[in-house]
Amino acid sequence: MHKTGYFTHPDCRRHEMGRGHPECPERLDAIEDRMLASGLLDVVERREAPLASTDTLELAHDRMHVAAMRGLSEELLEQLDAGGMDRMQIDPDTSMNRHTWNAALRAAGASIAATDAVIAGELENAFCAVRPPGHHACRDRAMGFCIINSVAVAARYALERHGLKRVAVVDFDVHHGNGTEDILAGDPRVLMVGIFQHPFYPGTGADPMGANMVNIPVPAYTRGPAIRQLIEQHWLPRLEAFKPEMIFVSAGFDAHREDDLGQLGLVEADYVWMTQQIKDIAARHGKGRIVSSLEGGYNLDALGRSVEAHVRALAGV
């Protein structure tokens, strides 16, 4: 049995937001190519992401948000049938095409299916190579390239449907996971730890919304050694004291020094180190249970290398 799952689906590539948009289908190609070239696809257990159900999405999102996103997708299809536009704008950074809603359902479905498999003991941990990303999607709105918050949905799913008592969310994207915080702040069953560039989009995170939020804003050009030190000082003691039964990772790789969407200085070795810290906490308190889902990362070469490093650390190879 392979202990690390790799969840993805072709539908996630069909979502696109226009020529030149950094959150592009080629991101998944870069990951797939690197996984293949490195031999990691022979190490992980590949699984197809199912479609998430509406009631599962509503564990984290307002019912009206889910209905609105589905309704926009249906309206777009009607416009296309009538010869209209092939894309609908949600905010200045985020739009939908005819495939976006299915892609978002696959992204959330991947994290849910991975949660089921990890809790069942079929897999020790899993990585979800999916898009659109999710950590900016709030309880009641889409924003920042994000439609549905897959990690928040999976965390609530583990609590509500599997009866876990404590789960942690780790977010190392260059941007603050404001949507995840919006959904999970104040829930004593969840501890969220994050490190992100600040001041920077979306301009939040400096003032945590709840005592269960451990936010570490860092200035532009902060490099790996300083970030590791901050994680050792702030994340790890709180995670150790919380004793999470499962850990969910918002795995954004746009803090890489080669990524132009941020100005932090991480490299592959830093992602390996963070992943190992997460694995150590999970091994002590959560039977090794980790589900990681792709968020940012827009330099295609750096993204492929970073995901390879992250998955290799998860798989222990």
N, C-alpha and C positions, 0 to 999 in steps of 0.2 A: 504494500500500500504506500503510495506517495503521501507524504504528510502535508505538503503545501498545495493548495488548490489555486488554479488560475482561471478566473471567471471572466468571460467576455462574450460579445455577440456582434455579428455583422451589422445589426441595426444601429449600433452605436457609431458606426462610421458614416451612416447616411444622413445624420444631422449635420448641417453646415450653416454658417452664418454670413457667408459672402466672401468673395475673393479678398485675400489679404488679412482676413480675421485671424488673430493668433490662436484662437481655440478652434483648431481645424481638424478634419478627419485624419490628416497625415500624422498627427500625434500618435494615434493607435498603430499606424504602419511602422513608425519609428520604434515603438516598443516591441511590436511583433518581430520585426527584423532583427532587433538586438537579442531578443529571447531565442530566436532560431539560431542565429550565428554563434551565440555563446553556448549552445547546447542545453540551455535551461528548460526549453520546451520538452526535453526528454526526461527532466527531473520532476517537474510539477505535474499535477493531475488537471488536465484541461477540462473545463465544464462550461456548458452553454448557459448564459444568463436567461432566466425566465422573465416573463412580464410580471411586474408587481401588481397586486390587486389594489383597488381604490381604498378599501377599508384599511389595508396596511399602511398606505400613504397617510391616511388620516390619523395614524398614531402620532405623527409629528406635525402635520400640516392642518390648517383650518380647512374644513370641508368646502368652503367657498373658493379657496385657492385652487384646490384640486379640480373642482368643477370649472373654474375659470380657465385653467390651462388646457383642460380637455376641450372646453368650448371653443377656445381660440384655435385649437388644432382642427376642429370640425369646420369652423368658419373658413379657415385657410383652404381646406380641401374644397369647400363649396366655391370659393373665389377662383381656385385653379380650374375647376370644372367649367366655370363661366368665362375662362380666358383671362382671369385676373392675375395679380401679383403672385410670385412663388415664394414670398417670404413676408413675415409679419413681425414688426418691431415691438419688443416688450419694454425695453429701456434703451438708453443710448449705446450700451455695450452688448445687448442680448436680443436675439431674434429667433424666430421659429421658422422652419420649413415644414414640408409635409411629413417628414420623418422624425421631427424633434420629439413629439410626445411619446412615440414608441421607444425612441432612444432613451428618454428619461425613465420610462417604465422598465426598460432593460437594466439601466444603471442601478436603480433601486432594487430591482429583482435580483441582480447579482449579489448585492450586499445581504439581502434577505436569505437567498439560497446558501450563500457562504456561511451565514450565521447558523442556519439549520445544520449544515454538514459539520461545522466545527463543534457545535454543542452535542451533536449525535456521536462525535468521536470518529467520524469517517475521515476527517482531516484535522490536523493540528492547527493549521492556520491557513489563510488564503489572501490572495491579492486579486482585486477586481480591476481589470484594464477596461474601463468604461468611460463614456462621456455622453451627455454633458456632465461637467463637474457639479458639485452640490453645496459646498459649505457656505456660500453666500445666500442661498435660498432660505428665506425666513419663514416663519409659521404661515404668514398670509401673503407673501409676494415673492416673485422671481426677481433676480438681479445678478449682475456681475458674472455673466455667462451661465448662471445656474438656474435650473427650473424646479427640481425636486432635490431635497437634501437627503441623499442616500445614506450617509453615515448617521444622521440623526434618526432617520426612519429605522435603521437596523438596530441602533442602541435602544430605542423604545420597544422595538419588536422583541429583543432579547429579554427585556424586563417584563413586558406585558404578556407575551405569548409563551415564553420559556420559563418565566418565573425567577429569573436571576434577581439577586438583591442589590448588587453593586456592579456597575460597568463604568469604564473610563473611556474618554475620547482624547486622543492625542492628535494635535493639528500642527504640522510643521511647514505648511504653505507660507510663502512670503507675505501673503495677505491675511489679515485677521479673519477668522471664521465667524463672522458676525451672525450669519443665519443659524449656525449650530448653537451659538450662545443664546440667540433669541429664543430658540426652541427649548433648550435644556437648562437654562439658568434657573436656579432655585429648586431644582429637583434633587433632593438629597441622595437619591439612588445613583446619581451620575457625578463623576468628577471629570471636568474638561481642563486639559492643560494645552497651552498654545504658545508658540513663539513666532513673532512676525515683525516685519519692518514697520516703523511708525516714526513720524506721521506718513501715512500712505493710504491708498485706497483700502477699505471703504471709510477710513477715518475714525474707526471705532476701536475698542479694546483697551484703551488706556484706563478706563474706569469700568471694572468688571460689573456685570449685571447681577451677580450673585456670589455668595460665599463659596459655591462649588466651582468657580471659575478661577484658574490660575493662569493669568495672562502675562506674558513677558514681551512687552514692546521693546524693540531694539532699533537704534539709528541705522541709516543707510551705511553700507560698507563694513558692517560688522562681519567678522570672519569666523570660521569654524571654531577655533580654540576658545574664543570668548563665548560663543553660543553653547558649547559643551559645558563650560563652567557654570553658566546661568542655569542650564538644565539640571546639573548636579546639585545646585543650591536650591532650586525652586520646584522643579517637577518631581524629581525622584523622591524626596522626603514625603511630599503629599501623596504620591501614588503608593508608596510603601505603607503609609499610615491608612490609606483608604482600602487597601487590599481588594482590588477589582477582581471580580470573577471572570471578566472578559474585557478585552481592550479592542477598541475600534480606532482606526488610524485614518485621518484625512491626510493622504499622502500627496502633498503638493511639492513639486521639484523645481519651482520657479525661484527659490532662494539660491539656486546654483549660480556661481560666479559668472557663468557664460550666458545667463538668461537676461535678456534686455527688458523684461517686464518688471524686474525688481533690481535692487542694488545691494543685495547681500552677497556673502562670499563663501557659500558652502561648496564642497566638492563631494565626490562619490564616497570617500572615506568617512565623511561626516554623516551621510545617510546610513552607512553601515553601522557606525557607532550608535546613532539614535535607535536604529532598529534593534540592535543587540540589547540596549537598555530596556526597550519595550519588551523584548523576549524574556529578559531576566525577571522583570516584574510579573509578567504573565505566567512564567514557569513557577514562581513561588506562590502565587495566589489564585491563578485562574486556569490551572491545568494546561498552560501554554496557549490558551485560546486567543487568537488574534484574527481580526478581519480588517484588511487594509483596502482602501478604495482611492483610486486616482483622483486628484484634484487638479492643481495647476502644473505648469512645466511646458515652456513654449519654445525653447531652443531645442530643435528636434534631436540633434546629436547628444546634447547633454541630458535630455529627457530619457533617451534610450539607455544610455550608460547608467544613469541614476536609478532607473527602475530595475535594471539588471542587478545593480549592487543591492538594492532593497530586497528584491525577491531572493537573491542568492543568500542574503543574511537570514531571511525568513526560513528558507529551506535548509540552512546550515551546510551549504556546499561551497 
